[in-house]
């Protein structure tokens, strides 16, 4: 199945793109997807934080299965003032 991946803020700088599509096995979860993305974009392995995740516009955890998910977004921490 194909997943649309979205990156935000500093993650765009590290990957060089805001969106991409990736073919994933039906049994994949967010952890699997992240490992595949780090392979494609080695700069992601240098992050000092773990991005927040949203699957189809709802926050999710790293163990979330991707079956039926159309879009996964990775979001860096947000600082406020």
C-alpha atoms as one frame of an Amber mdcrd trajectory, in Angstrom:
protein
   0.000   0.000   0.000   1.134   3.545  -0.593   1.395   6.142   2.200   1.752
   9.884   1.757   4.356  11.227   4.190   4.436  14.870   5.236   7.320  16.646
   6.938   7.122  19.973   8.738   9.569  22.748   9.702  13.132  21.515  10.352
  12.249  18.062   9.025  11.753  19.608   5.590  15.297  20.974   5.815  16.683
  17.540   6.688  14.791  15.644   3.978  14.730  18.280   1.260  11.001  17.756
   0.722   7.691  18.529   2.401   5.878  15.455   1.071   6.690  12.145  -0.503
   4.993   8.839  -1.199   6.289   5.531   0.052   5.196   1.973  -0.611   4.826
   0.083   2.679   3.811  -3.493   3.526   0.331  -4.011   4.962   1.869  -5.066
   8.292   3.913  -1.852   8.705   3.664   0.450  11.698   5.023   3.956  12.273
   8.336   2.569  13.576   8.800   0.633  10.323   7.968   3.727   8.291  10.442
   5.872  10.251  13.258   3.356   9.715  12.507   3.335   5.963  12.578   7.142
   5.923  15.905   7.271   7.787  17.324   4.959   5.116  16.157   7.370   2.410
  17.117  10.503   4.362  20.116   9.730   6.618  20.003  13.255   8.105  16.922
  12.156  10.065  19.112   9.846  12.142  20.828  12.904  13.632  17.708  14.317
  15.250  18.023  15.073  18.952  14.294  14.468  19.424  11.618  12.042  18.331
   9.021  13.758  16.132   5.347  13.767  16.977   3.207  11.732  14.599  -0.207
  12.251  13.085  -1.959   9.570  11.066  -4.747  10.951   8.899  -4.770  14.191
  10.949  -4.971  12.467  14.362  -2.041  12.215  16.752  -0.700   8.677  16.992
   2.017   6.719  18.757   5.013   4.968  17.242   3.379   1.534  17.406   0.363
   2.640  15.342  -0.324   0.199  12.516  -0.572   1.816   9.101  -3.237  -0.462
   7.622  -5.916   1.854   6.221  -3.867   5.015   6.812  -3.468   7.358   3.851
  -1.167  10.007   5.348   1.445  10.143   8.094   2.845  13.476   9.227   6.033
  13.938  11.260   6.161  17.100  13.355   9.115  18.542  15.274   8.624  19.861
  18.822   6.973  23.254  19.040   8.415  25.908  21.290   6.377  28.781  22.609
   7.008  32.008  24.310
